[in-house]
Amino acid sequence: MGDVLVKAGQWQTAQKAYANAKLVPEYAYWKFAPLLEERIVKARENVAAFNAPPDANGRLTTPIMAYSPAGCLGCHQN
């Protein structure tokens, strides 16, 4: 949800949405915690990054989570 908000330019609201993941008891050992922490810190600059056009090879330089290697596994690990 946070990435979608950032892509829409609502980076401050996104930071709050991202922070909600920290409330889950399993957060302490969630393997995507470092990615989330980076998303929180870079929310403002990711507005442009998430909306950037694909590179010459058609790849997104900074994809939102849905298009990243974390994909569905960020939420659905089991």
mmCIF file of the N, C-alpha and C atoms, coordinates in Angstrom:
data_MODEL
# 
_entry.id   MODEL 
# 
loop_
_atom_site.group_PDB 
_atom_site.id 
_atom_site.type_symbol 
_atom_site.label_atom_id 
_atom_site.label_alt_id 
_atom_site.label_comp_id 
_atom_site.label_asym_id 
_atom_site.label_entity_id 
_atom_site.label_seq_id 
_atom_site.pdbx_PDB_ins_code 
_atom_site.Cartn_x 
_atom_site.Cartn_y 
_atom_site.Cartn_z 
_atom_site.occupancy 
_atom_site.B_iso_or_equiv 
_atom_site.pdbx_formal_charge 
_atom_site.auth_seq_id 
_atom_site.auth_comp_id 
_atom_site.auth_asym_id 
_atom_site.auth_atom_id 
_atom_site.pdbx_PDB_model_num 
ATOM 1   N N  . MET A 1 1  ? 0.822  -1.191  0.000   1.00 0.00 ? 1  MET A N  1 
ATOM 2   C CA . MET A 1 1  ? 0.000  0.000   0.000   1.00 0.00 ? 1  MET A CA 1 
ATOM 3   C C  . MET A 1 1  ? 0.865  1.253   0.000   1.00 0.00 ? 1  MET A C  1 
ATOM 4   N N  . GLY A 1 2  ? 1.940  1.223   0.766   1.00 0.00 ? 2  GLY A N  1 
ATOM 5   C CA . GLY A 1 2  ? 2.822  2.378   0.842   1.00 0.00 ? 2  GLY A CA 1 
ATOM 6   C C  . GLY A 1 2  ? 3.387  2.755   -0.521  1.00 0.00 ? 2  GLY A C  1 
ATOM 7   N N  . ASP A 1 3  ? 3.824  1.764   -1.292  1.00 0.00 ? 3  ASP A N  1 
ATOM 8   C CA . ASP A 1 3  ? 4.385  2.049   -2.619  1.00 0.00 ? 3  ASP A CA 1 
ATOM 9   C C  . ASP A 1 3  ? 3.350  2.681   -3.542  1.00 0.00 ? 3  ASP A C  1 
ATOM 10  N N  . VAL A 1 4  ? 2.120  2.229   -3.467  1.00 0.00 ? 4  VAL A N  1 
ATOM 11  C CA . VAL A 1 4  ? 1.051  2.795   -4.300  1.00 0.00 ? 4  VAL A CA 1 
ATOM 12  C C  . VAL A 1 4  ? 0.822  4.254   -3.922  1.00 0.00 ? 4  VAL A C  1 
ATOM 13  N N  . LEU A 1 5  ? 0.833  4.538   -2.641  1.00 0.00 ? 5  LEU A N  1 
ATOM 14  C CA . LEU A 1 5  ? 0.666  5.919   -2.188  1.00 0.00 ? 5  LEU A CA 1 
ATOM 15  C C  . LEU A 1 5  ? 1.837  6.794   -2.639  1.00 0.00 ? 5  LEU A C  1 
ATOM 16  N N  . VAL A 1 6  ? 3.048  6.274   -2.533  1.00 0.00 ? 6  VAL A N  1 
ATOM 17  C CA . VAL A 1 6  ? 4.213  7.032   -2.990  1.00 0.00 ? 6  VAL A CA 1 
ATOM 18  C C  . VAL A 1 6  ? 4.090  7.321   -4.483  1.00 0.00 ? 6  VAL A C  1 
ATOM 19  N N  . LYS A 1 7  ? 3.767  6.313   -5.259  1.00 0.00 ? 7  LYS A N  1 
ATOM 20  C CA . LYS A 1 7  ? 3.629  6.481   -6.713  1.00 0.00 ? 7  LYS A CA 1 
ATOM 21  C C  . LYS A 1 7  ? 2.599  7.562   -7.028  1.00 0.00 ? 7  LYS A C  1 
ATOM 22  N N  . ALA A 1 8  ? 1.565  7.685   -6.194  1.00 0.00 ? 8  ALA A N  1 
ATOM 23  C CA . ALA A 1 8  ? 0.522  8.699   -6.384  1.00 0.00 ? 8  ALA A CA 1 
ATOM 24  C C  . ALA A 1 8  ? 0.942  10.062  -5.837  1.00 0.00 ? 8  ALA A C  1 
ATOM 25  N N  . GLY A 1 9  ? 2.163  10.152  -5.292  1.00 0.00 ? 9  GLY A N  1 
ATOM 26  C CA . GLY A 1 9  ? 2.648  11.431  -4.772  1.00 0.00 ? 9  GLY A CA 1 
ATOM 27  C C  . GLY A 1 9  ? 2.307  11.691  -3.323  1.00 0.00 ? 9  GLY A C  1 
ATOM 28  N N  . GLN A 1 10 ? 1.678  10.740  -2.658  1.00 0.00 ? 10 GLN A N  1 
ATOM 29  C CA . GLN A 1 10 ? 1.258  10.908  -1.263  1.00 0.00 ? 10 GLN A CA 1 
ATOM 30  C C  . GLN A 1 10 ? 2.288  10.268  -0.324  1.00 0.00 ? 10 GLN A C  1 
ATOM 31  N N  . TRP A 1 11 ? 3.524  10.750  -0.419  1.00 0.00 ? 11 TRP A N  1 
ATOM 32  C CA . TRP A 1 11 ? 4.619  10.108  0.293   1.00 0.00 ? 11 TRP A CA 1 
ATOM 33  C C  . TRP A 1 11 ? 4.501  10.196  1.813   1.00 0.00 ? 11 TRP A C  1 
ATOM 34  N N  . GLN A 1 12 ? 3.917  11.265  2.338   1.00 0.00 ? 12 GLN A N  1 
ATOM 35  C CA . GLN A 1 12 ? 3.781  11.383  3.794   1.00 0.00 ? 12 GLN A CA 1 
ATOM 36  C C  . GLN A 1 12 ? 2.759  10.374  4.336   1.00 0.00 ? 12 GLN A C  1 
ATOM 37  N N  . THR A 1 13 ? 1.667  10.190  3.608   1.00 0.00 ? 13 THR A N  1 
ATOM 38  C CA . THR A 1 13 ? 0.679  9.177   3.998   1.00 0.00 ? 13 THR A CA 1 
ATOM 39  C C  . THR A 1 13 ? 1.298  7.793   3.853   1.00 0.00 ? 13 THR A C  1 
ATOM 40  N N  . ALA A 1 14 ? 2.116  7.616   2.828   1.00 0.00 ? 14 ALA A N  1 
ATOM 41  C CA . ALA A 1 14 ? 2.788  6.336   2.609   1.00 0.00 ? 14 ALA A CA 1 
ATOM 42  C C  . ALA A 1 14 ? 3.685  5.977   3.793   1.00 0.00 ? 14 ALA A C  1 
ATOM 43  N N  . GLN A 1 15 ? 4.381  6.951   4.329   1.00 0.00 ? 15 GLN A N  1 
ATOM 44  C CA . GLN A 1 15 ? 5.242  6.674   5.480   1.00 0.00 ? 15 GLN A CA 1 
ATOM 45  C C  . GLN A 1 15 ? 4.435  6.123   6.653   1.00 0.00 ? 15 GLN A C  1 
ATOM 46  N N  . LYS A 1 16 ? 3.239  6.619   6.833   1.00 0.00 ? 16 LYS A N  1 
ATOM 47  C CA . LYS A 1 16 ? 2.365  6.109   7.906   1.00 0.00 ? 16 LYS A CA 1 
ATOM 48  C C  . LYS A 1 16 ? 1.912  4.688   7.590   1.00 0.00 ? 16 LYS A C  1 
ATOM 49  N N  . ALA A 1 17 ? 1.574  4.435   6.337   1.00 0.00 ? 17 ALA A N  1 
ATOM 50  C CA . ALA A 1 17 ? 1.154  3.090   5.935   1.00 0.00 ? 17 ALA A CA 1 
ATOM 51  C C  . ALA A 1 17 ? 2.301  2.098   6.103   1.00 0.00 ? 17 ALA A C  1 
ATOM 52  N N  . TYR A 1 18 ? 3.492  2.498   5.655   1.00 0.00 ? 18 TYR A N  1 
ATOM 53  C CA . TYR A 1 18 ? 4.665  1.635   5.839   1.00 0.00 ? 18 TYR A CA 1 
ATOM 54  C C  . TYR A 1 18 ? 4.885  1.335   7.319   1.00 0.00 ? 18 TYR A C  1 
ATOM 55  N N  . ALA A 1 19 ? 4.777  2.353   8.154   1.00 0.00 ? 19 ALA A N  1 
ATOM 56  C CA . ALA A 1 19 ? 5.043  2.193   9.588   1.00 0.00 ? 19 ALA A CA 1 
ATOM 57  C C  . ALA A 1 19 ? 4.097  1.196   10.249  1.00 0.00 ? 19 ALA A C  1 
ATOM 58  N N  . ASN A 1 20 ? 2.920  1.010   9.700   1.00 0.00 ? 20 ASN A N  1 
ATOM 59  C CA . ASN A 1 20 ? 1.977  0.044   10.280  1.00 0.00 ? 20 ASN A CA 1 
ATOM 60  C C  . ASN A 1 20 ? 2.536  -1.370  10.285  1.00 0.00 ? 20 ASN A C  1 
ATOM 61  N N  . ALA A 1 21 ? 3.398  -1.695  9.327   1.00 0.00 ? 21 ALA A N  1 
ATOM 62  C CA . ALA A 1 21 ? 3.999  -3.033  9.290   1.00 0.00 ? 21 ALA A CA 1 
ATOM 63  C C  . ALA A 1 21 ? 4.846  -3.296  10.524  1.00 0.00 ? 21 ALA A C  1 
ATOM 64  N N  . LYS A 1 22 ? 5.369  -2.254  11.133  1.00 0.00 ? 22 LYS A N  1 
ATOM 65  C CA . LYS A 1 22 ? 6.202  -2.414  12.316  1.00 0.00 ? 22 LYS A CA 1 
ATOM 66  C C  . LYS A 1 22 ? 5.393  -2.844  13.539  1.00 0.00 ? 22 LYS A C  1 
ATOM 67  N N  . LEU A 1 23 ? 4.077  -2.754  13.462  1.00 0.00 ? 23 LEU A N  1 
ATOM 68  C CA . LEU A 1 23 ? 3.219  -3.119  14.588  1.00 0.00 ? 23 LEU A CA 1 
ATOM 69  C C  . LEU A 1 23 ? 2.987  -4.620  14.696  1.00 0.00 ? 23 LEU A C  1 
ATOM 70  N N  . VAL A 1 24 ? 3.325  -5.352  13.660  1.00 0.00 ? 24 VAL A N  1 
ATOM 71  C CA . VAL A 1 24 ? 3.130  -6.800  13.649  1.00 0.00 ? 24 VAL A CA 1 
ATOM 72  C C  . VAL A 1 24 ? 4.216  -7.456  14.498  1.00 0.00 ? 24 VAL A C  1 
ATOM 73  N N  . PRO A 1 25 ? 3.863  -8.364  15.398  1.00 0.00 ? 25 PRO A N  1 
ATOM 74  C CA . PRO A 1 25 ? 4.867  -8.989  16.265  1.00 0.00 ? 25 PRO A CA 1 
ATOM 75  C C  . PRO A 1 25 ? 6.027  -9.642  15.504  1.00 0.00 ? 25 PRO A C  1 
ATOM 76  N N  . GLU A 1 26 ? 5.758  -10.162 14.330  1.00 0.00 ? 26 GLU A N  1 
ATOM 77  C CA . GLU A 1 26 ? 6.789  -10.841 13.541  1.00 0.00 ? 26 GLU A CA 1 
ATOM 78  C C  . GLU A 1 26 ? 7.756  -9.880  12.853  1.00 0.00 ? 26 GLU A C  1 
ATOM 79  N N  . TYR A 1 27 ? 7.500  -8.585  12.961  1.00 0.00 ? 27 TYR A N  1 
ATOM 80  C CA . TYR A 1 27 ? 8.339  -7.601  12.267  1.00 0.00 ? 27 TYR A CA 1 
ATOM 81  C C  . TYR A 1 27 ? 9.818  -7.745  12.630  1.00 0.00 ? 27 TYR A C  1 
ATOM 82  N N  . ALA A 1 28 ? 10.111 -8.096  13.856  1.00 0.00 ? 28 ALA A N  1 
ATOM 83  C CA . ALA A 1 28 ? 11.496 -8.184  14.328  1.00 0.00 ? 28 ALA A CA 1 
ATOM 84  C C  . ALA A 1 28 ? 12.326 -9.162  13.499  1.00 0.00 ? 28 ALA A C  1 
ATOM 85  N N  . TYR A 1 29 ? 11.698 -10.162 12.914  1.00 0.00 ? 29 TYR A N  1 
ATOM 86  C CA . TYR A 1 29 ? 12.450 -11.130 12.114  1.00 0.00 ? 29 TYR A CA 1 
ATOM 87  C C  . TYR A 1 29 ? 11.930 -11.259 10.676  1.00 0.00 ? 29 TYR A C  1 
ATOM 88  N N  . TRP A 1 30 ? 11.160 -10.297 10.229  1.00 0.00 ? 30 TRP A N  1 
ATOM 89  C CA . TRP A 1 30 ? 10.652 -10.264 8.854   1.00 0.00 ? 30 TRP A CA 1 
ATOM 90  C C  . TRP A 1 30 ? 11.802 -9.929  7.921   1.00 0.00 ? 30 TRP A C  1 
ATOM 91  N N  . LYS A 1 31 ? 12.046 -10.767 6.922   1.00 0.00 ? 31 LYS A N  1 
ATOM 92  C CA . LYS A 1 31 ? 13.225 -10.574 6.084   1.00 0.00 ? 31 LYS A CA 1 
ATOM 93  C C  . LYS A 1 31 ? 13.160 -9.333  5.198   1.00 0.00 ? 31 LYS A C  1 
ATOM 94  N N  . PHE A 1 32 ? 11.977 -8.736  5.035   1.00 0.00 ? 32 PHE A N  1 
ATOM 95  C CA . PHE A 1 32 ? 11.855 -7.541  4.211   1.00 0.00 ? 32 PHE A CA 1 
ATOM 96  C C  . PHE A 1 32 ? 11.897 -6.245  5.028   1.00 0.00 ? 32 PHE A C  1 
ATOM 97  N N  . ALA A 1 33 ? 12.172 -6.337  6.322   1.00 0.00 ? 33 ALA A N  1 
ATOM 98  C CA . ALA A 1 33 ? 12.240 -5.144  7.173   1.00 0.00 ? 33 ALA A CA 1 
ATOM 99  C C  . ALA A 1 33 ? 13.250 -4.119  6.656   1.00 0.00 ? 33 ALA A C  1 
ATOM 100 N N  . PRO A 1 34 ? 14.441 -4.532  6.224   1.00 0.00 ? 34 PRO A N  1 
ATOM 101 C CA . PRO A 1 34 ? 15.381 -3.527  5.710   1.00 0.00 ? 34 PRO A CA 1 
ATOM 102 C C  . PRO A 1 34 ? 14.838 -2.794  4.471   1.00 0.00 ? 34 PRO A C  1 
ATOM 103 N N  . LEU A 1 35 ? 14.132 -3.502  3.609   1.00 0.00 ? 35 LEU A N  1 
ATOM 104 C CA . LEU A 1 35 ? 13.529 -2.875  2.432   1.00 0.00 ? 35 LEU A CA 1 
ATOM 105 C C  . LEU A 1 35 ? 12.477 -1.863  2.871   1.00 0.00 ? 35 LEU A C  1 
ATOM 106 N N  . LEU A 1 36 ? 11.669 -2.226  3.849   1.00 0.00 ? 36 LEU A N  1 
ATOM 107 C CA . LEU A 1 36 ? 10.647 -1.313  4.349   1.00 0.00 ? 36 LEU A CA 1 
ATOM 108 C C  . LEU A 1 36 ? 11.281 -0.071  4.970   1.00 0.00 ? 36 LEU A C  1 
ATOM 109 N N  . GLU A 1 37 ? 12.314 -0.263  5.759   1.00 0.00 ? 37 GLU A N  1 
ATOM 110 C CA . GLU A 1 37 ? 12.995 0.877   6.380   1.00 0.00 ? 37 GLU A CA 1 
ATOM 111 C C  . GLU A 1 37 ? 13.534 1.830   5.304   1.00 0.00 ? 37 GLU A C  1 
ATOM 112 N N  . GLU A 1 38 ? 14.077 1.273   4.251   1.00 0.00 ? 38 GLU A N  1 
ATOM 113 C CA . GLU A 1 38 ? 14.579 2.097   3.147   1.00 0.00 ? 38 GLU A CA 1 
ATOM 114 C C  . GLU A 1 38 ? 13.438 2.837   2.460   1.00 0.00 ? 38 GLU A C  1 
ATOM 115 N N  . ARG A 1 39 ? 12.307 2.165   2.279   1.00 0.00 ? 39 ARG A N  1 
ATOM 116 C CA . ARG A 1 39 ? 11.142 2.806   1.653   1.00 0.00 ? 39 ARG A CA 1 
ATOM 117 C C  . ARG A 1 39 ? 10.663 3.994   2.491   1.00 0.00 ? 39 ARG A C  1 
ATOM 118 N N  . ILE A 1 40 ? 10.662 3.843   3.800   1.00 0.00 ? 40 ILE A N  1 
ATOM 119 C CA . ILE A 1 40 ? 10.228 4.932   4.679   1.00 0.00 ? 40 ILE A CA 1 
ATOM 120 C C  . ILE A 1 40 ? 11.156 6.141   4.520   1.00 0.00 ? 40 ILE A C  1 
ATOM 121 N N  . VAL A 1 41 ? 12.444 5.889   4.564   1.00 0.00 ? 41 VAL A N  1 
ATOM 122 C CA . VAL A 1 41 ? 13.425 6.974   4.463   1.00 0.00 ? 41 VAL A CA 1 
ATOM 123 C C  . VAL A 1 41 ? 13.388 7.648   3.096   1.00 0.00 ? 41 VAL A C  1 
ATOM 124 N N  . LYS A 1 42 ? 13.205 6.857   2.051   1.00 0.00 ? 42 LYS A N  1 
ATOM 125 C CA . LYS A 1 42 ? 13.265 7.391   0.689   1.00 0.00 ? 42 LYS A CA 1 
ATOM 126 C C  . LYS A 1 42 ? 11.898 7.691   0.077   1.00 0.00 ? 42 LYS A C  1 
ATOM 127 N N  . ALA A 1 43 ? 10.862 7.733   0.884   1.00 0.00 ? 43 ALA A N  1 
ATOM 128 C CA . ALA A 1 43 ? 9.508  7.923   0.354   1.00 0.00 ? 43 ALA A CA 1 
ATOM 129 C C  . ALA A 1 43 ? 9.398  9.152   -0.549  1.00 0.00 ? 43 ALA A C  1 
ATOM 130 N N  . ARG A 1 44 ? 9.905  10.254  -0.093  1.00 0.00 ? 44 ARG A N  1 
ATOM 131 C CA . ARG A 1 44 ? 9.774  11.495  -0.873  1.00 0.00 ? 44 ARG A CA 1 
ATOM 132 C C  . ARG A 1 44 ? 10.498 11.392  -2.221  1.00 0.00 ? 44 ARG A C  1 
ATOM 133 N N  . GLU A 1 45 ? 11.723 10.904  -2.211  1.00 0.00 ? 45 GLU A N  1 
ATOM 134 C CA . GLU A 1 45 ? 12.463 10.797  -3.470  1.00 0.00 ? 45 GLU A CA 1 
ATOM 135 C C  . GLU A 1 45 ? 11.931 9.676   -4.362  1.00 0.00 ? 45 GLU A C  1 
ATOM 136 N N  . ASN A 1 46 ? 11.272 8.693   -3.772  1.00 0.00 ? 46 ASN A N  1 
ATOM 137 C CA . ASN A 1 46 ? 10.725 7.600   -4.579  1.00 0.00 ? 46 ASN A CA 1 
ATOM 138 C C  . ASN A 1 46 ? 9.501  8.002   -5.394  1.00 0.00 ? 46 ASN A C  1 
ATOM 139 N N  . VAL A 1 47 ? 8.904  9.142   -5.094  1.00 0.00 ? 47 VAL A N  1 
ATOM 140 C CA . VAL A 1 47 ? 7.784  9.610   -5.927  1.00 0.00 ? 47 VAL A CA 1 
ATOM 141 C C  . VAL A 1 47 ? 8.260  9.688   -7.379  1.00 0.00 ? 47 VAL A C  1 
ATOM 142 N N  . ALA A 1 48 ? 9.371  10.336  -7.604  1.00 0.00 ? 48 ALA A N  1 
ATOM 143 C CA . ALA A 1 48 ? 9.916  10.442  -8.965  1.00 0.00 ? 48 ALA A CA 1 
ATOM 144 C C  . ALA A 1 48 ? 10.432 9.101   -9.458  1.00 0.00 ? 48 ALA A C  1 
ATOM 145 N N  . ALA A 1 49 ? 11.117 8.366   -8.588  1.00 0.00 ? 49 ALA A N  1 
ATOM 146 C CA . ALA A 1 49 ? 11.689 7.076   -8.987  1.00 0.00 ? 49 ALA A CA 1 
ATOM 147 C C  . ALA A 1 49 ? 10.614 6.082   -9.415  1.00 0.00 ? 49 ALA A C  1 
ATOM 148 N N  . PHE A 1 50 ? 9.507  6.020   -8.657  1.00 0.00 ? 50 PHE A N  1 
ATOM 149 C CA . PHE A 1 50 ? 8.438  5.072   -8.977  1.00 0.00 ? 50 PHE A CA 1 
ATOM 150 C C  . PHE A 1 50 ? 7.676  5.460   -10.244 1.00 0.00 ? 50 PHE A C  1 
ATOM 151 N N  . ASN A 1 51 ? 7.773  6.719   -10.634 1.00 0.00 ? 51 ASN A N  1 
ATOM 152 C CA . ASN A 1 51 ? 7.073  7.189   -11.827 1.00 0.00 ? 51 ASN A CA 1 
ATOM 153 C C  . ASN A 1 51 ? 7.991  7.358   -13.034 1.00 0.00 ? 51 ASN A C  1 
ATOM 154 N N  . ALA A 1 52 ? 9.252  7.005   -12.875 1.00 0.00 ? 52 ALA A N  1 
ATOM 155 C CA . ALA A 1 52 ? 10.217 7.130   -13.970 1.00 0.00 ? 52 ALA A CA 1 
ATOM 156 C C  . ALA A 1 52 ? 9.885  6.122   -15.075 1.00 0.00 ? 52 ALA A C  1 
ATOM 157 N N  . PRO A 1 53 ? 10.154 6.492   -16.321 1.00 0.00 ? 53 PRO A N  1 
ATOM 158 C CA . PRO A 1 53 ? 9.907  5.556   -17.418 1.00 0.00 ? 53 PRO A CA 1 
ATOM 159 C C  . PRO A 1 53 ? 10.895 4.389   -17.367 1.00 0.00 ? 53 PRO A C  1 
ATOM 160 N N  . PRO A 1 54 ? 10.573 3.282   -18.012 1.00 0.00 ? 54 PRO A N  1 
ATOM 161 C CA . PRO A 1 54 ? 11.499 2.143   -18.059 1.00 0.00 ? 54 PRO A CA 1 
ATOM 162 C C  . PRO A 1 54 ? 12.806 2.540   -18.753 1.00 0.00 ? 54 PRO A C  1 
ATOM 163 N N  . ASP A 1 55 ? 13.876 1.806   -18.455 1.00 0.00 ? 55 ASP A N  1 
ATOM 164 C CA . ASP A 1 55 ? 15.153 2.075   -19.103 1.00 0.00 ? 55 ASP A CA 1 
ATOM 165 C C  . ASP A 1 55 ? 15.119 1.562   -20.543 1.00 0.00 ? 55 ASP A C  1 
ATOM 166 N N  . ALA A 1 56 ? 16.231 1.634   -21.224 1.00 0.00 ? 56 ALA A N  1 
ATOM 167 C CA . ALA A 1 56 ? 16.307 1.230   -22.641 1.00 0.00 ? 56 ALA A CA 1 
ATOM 168 C C  . ALA A 1 56 ? 15.961 -0.240  -22.853 1.00 0.00 ? 56 ALA A C  1 
ATOM 169 N N  . ASN A 1 57 ? 16.102 -1.049  -21.799 1.00 0.00 ? 57 ASN A N  1 
ATOM 170 C CA . ASN A 1 57 ? 15.768 -2.476  -21.893 1.00 0.00 ? 57 ASN A CA 1 
ATOM 171 C C  . ASN A 1 57 ? 14.352 -2.777  -21.418 1.00 0.00 ? 57 ASN A C  1 
ATOM 172 N N  . GLY A 1 58 ? 13.592 -1.738  -21.116 1.00 0.00 ? 58 GLY A N  1 
ATOM 173 C CA . GLY A 1 58 ? 12.212 -1.923  -20.671 1.00 0.00 ? 58 GLY A CA 1 
ATOM 174 C C  . GLY A 1 58 ? 12.063 -2.254  -19.209 1.00 0.00 ? 58 GLY A C  1 
ATOM 175 N N  . ARG A 1 59 ? 13.144 -2.132  -18.443 1.00 0.00 ? 59 ARG A N  1 
ATOM 176 C CA . ARG A 1 59 ? 13.096 -2.433  -17.005 1.00 0.00 ? 59 ARG A CA 1 
ATOM 177 C C  . ARG A 1 59 ? 12.864 -1.160  -16.206 1.00 0.00 ? 59 ARG A C  1 
ATOM 178 N N  . LEU A 1 60 ? 12.119 -1.304  -15.137 1.00 0.00 ? 60 LEU A N  1 
ATOM 179 C CA . LEU A 1 60 ? 11.911 -0.186  -14.217 1.00 0.00 ? 60 LEU A CA 1 
ATOM 180 C C  . LEU A 1 60 ? 13.135 -0.080  -13.320 1.00 0.00 ? 60 LEU A C  1 
ATOM 181 N N  . THR A 1 61 ? 13.690 1.115   -13.211 1.00 0.00 ? 61 THR A N  1 
ATOM 182 C CA . THR A 1 61 ? 14.880 1.314   -12.397 1.00 0.00 ? 61 THR A CA 1 
ATOM 183 C C  . THR A 1 61 ? 14.571 1.105   -10.920 1.00 0.00 ? 61 THR A C  1 
ATOM 184 N N  . THR A 1 62 ? 13.479 1.682   -10.448 1.00 0.00 ? 62 THR A N  1 
ATOM 185 C CA . THR A 1 62 ? 13.046 1.523   -9.054  1.00 0.00 ? 62 THR A CA 1 
ATOM 186 C C  . THR A 1 62 ? 11.572 1.125   -9.082  1.00 0.00 ? 62 THR A C  1 
ATOM 187 N N  . PRO A 1 63 ? 11.308 -0.179  -9.191  1.00 0.00 ? 63 PRO A N  1 
ATOM 188 C CA . PRO A 1 63 ? 9.906  -0.611  -9.265  1.00 0.00 ? 63 PRO A CA 1 
ATOM 189 C C  . PRO A 1 63 ? 9.209  -0.575  -7.912  1.00 0.00 ? 63 PRO A C  1 
ATOM 190 N N  . ILE A 1 64 ? 7.885  -0.413  -7.966  1.00 0.00 ? 64 ILE A N  1 
ATOM 191 C CA . ILE A 1 64 ? 7.120  -0.556  -6.737  1.00 0.00 ? 64 ILE A CA 1 
ATOM 192 C C  . ILE A 1 64 ? 7.179  -2.031  -6.346  1.00 0.00 ? 64 ILE A C  1 
ATOM 193 N N  . MET A 1 65 ? 6.852  -2.322  -5.112  1.00 0.00 ? 65 MET A N  1 
ATOM 194 C CA . MET A 1 65 ? 7.019  -3.676  -4.588  1.00 0.00 ? 65 MET A CA 1 
ATOM 195 C C  . MET A 1 65 ? 6.351  -4.744  -5.456  1.00 0.00 ? 65 MET A C  1 
ATOM 196 N N  . ALA A 1 66 ? 5.192  -4.450  -6.001  1.00 0.00 ? 66 ALA A N  1 
ATOM 197 C CA . ALA A 1 66 ? 4.473  -5.435  -6.808  1.00 0.00 ? 66 ALA A CA 1 
ATOM 198 C C  . ALA A 1 66 ? 5.286  -5.900  -8.008  1.00 0.00 ? 66 ALA A C  1 
ATOM 199 N N  . TYR A 1 67 ? 6.199  -5.065  -8.487  1.00 0.00 ? 67 TYR A N  1 
ATOM 200 C CA . TYR A 1 67 ? 7.020  -5.409  -9.651  1.00 0.00 ? 67 TYR A CA 1 
ATOM 201 C C  . TYR A 1 67 ? 8.463  -5.703  -9.282  1.00 0.00 ? 67 TYR A C  1 
ATOM 202 N N  . SER A 1 68 ? 8.735  -5.863  -8.003  1.00 0.00 ? 68 SER A N  1 
ATOM 203 C CA . SER A 1 68 ? 10.100 -6.100  -7.539  1.00 0.00 ? 68 SER A CA 1 
ATOM 204 C C  . SER A 1 68 ? 10.286 -7.576  -7.184  1.00 0.00 ? 68 SER A C  1 
ATOM 205 N N  . PRO A 1 69 ? 11.528 -7.967  -6.911  1.00 0.00 ? 69 PRO A N  1 
ATOM 206 C CA . PRO A 1 69 ? 11.770 -9.348  -6.489  1.00 0.00 ? 69 PRO A CA 1 
ATOM 207 C C  . PRO A 1 69 ? 11.017 -9.714  -5.203  1.00 0.00 ? 69 PRO A C  1 
ATOM 208 N N  . ALA A 1 70 ? 10.700 -8.730  -4.357  1.00 0.00 ? 70 ALA A N  1 
ATOM 209 C CA . ALA A 1 70 ? 9.953  -9.009  -3.129  1.00 0.00 ? 70 ALA A CA 1 
ATOM 210 C C  . ALA A 1 70 ? 8.517  -9.395  -3.449  1.00 0.00 ? 70 ALA A C  1 
ATOM 211 N N  . GLY A 1 71 ? 7.954  -8.753  -4.469  1.00 0.00 ? 71 GLY A N  1 
ATOM 212 C CA . GLY A 1 71 ? 6.615  -9.058  -4.938  1.00 0.00 ? 71 GLY A CA 1 
ATOM 213 C C  . GLY A 1 71 ? 5.640  -9.493  -3.873  1.00 0.00 ? 71 GLY A C  1 
ATOM 214 N N  . CYS A 1 72 ? 4.907  -10.528 -4.145  1.00 0.00 ? 72 CYS A N  1 
ATOM 215 C CA . CYS A 1 72 ? 3.885  -11.038 -3.222  1.00 0.00 ? 72 CYS A CA 1 
ATOM 216 C C  . CYS A 1 72 ? 4.482  -11.589 -1.931  1.00 0.00 ? 72 CYS A C  1 
ATOM 217 N N  . LEU A 1 73 ? 5.756  -12.004 -1.986  1.00 0.00 ? 73 LEU A N  1 
ATOM 218 C CA . LEU A 1 73 ? 6.365  -12.595 -0.801  1.00 0.00 ? 73 LEU A CA 1 
ATOM 219 C C  . LEU A 1 73 ? 6.537  -11.608 0.347   1.00 0.00 ? 73 LEU A C  1 
ATOM 220 N N  . GLY A 1 74 ? 6.504  -10.327 0.054   1.00 0.00 ? 74 GLY A N  1 
ATOM 221 C CA . GLY A 1 74 ? 6.608  -9.333  1.110   1.00 0.00 ? 74 GLY A CA 1 
ATOM 222 C C  . GLY A 1 74 ? 5.534  -9.494  2.161   1.00 0.00 ? 74 GLY A C  1 
ATOM 223 N N  . CYS A 1 75 ? 4.351  -9.890  1.719   1.00 0.00 ? 75 CYS A N  1 
ATOM 224 C CA . CYS A 1 75 ? 3.232  -10.079 2.653   1.00 0.00 ? 75 CYS A CA 1 
ATOM 225 C C  . CYS A 1 75 ? 2.885  -11.550 2.856   1.00 0.00 ? 75 CYS A C  1 
ATOM 226 N N  . HIS A 1 76 ? 3.037  -12.337 1.810   1.00 0.00 ? 76 HIS A N  1 
ATOM 227 C CA . HIS A 1 76 ? 2.585  -13.721 1.832   1.00 0.00 ? 76 HIS A CA 1 
ATOM 228 C C  . HIS A 1 76 ? 3.780  -14.657 1.777   1.00 0.00 ? 76 HIS A C  1 
ATOM 229 N N  . GLN A 1 77 ? 4.458  -14.812 2.903   1.00 0.00 ? 77 GLN A N  1 
ATOM 230 C CA . GLN A 1 77 ? 5.680  -15.618 2.937   1.00 0.00 ? 77 GLN A CA 1 
ATOM 231 C C  . GLN A 1 77 ? 5.418  -17.101 2.977   1.00 0.00 ? 77 GLN A C  1 
ATOM 232 N N  . ASN A 1 78 ? 4.310  -17.530 3.485   1.00 0.00 ? 78 ASN A N  1 
ATOM 233 C CA . ASN A 1 78 ? 4.053  -18.968 3.629   1.00 0.00 ? 78 ASN A CA 1 
ATOM 234 C C  . ASN A 1 78 ? 3.027  -19.428 2.642   1.00 0.00 ? 78 ASN A C  1 
# 
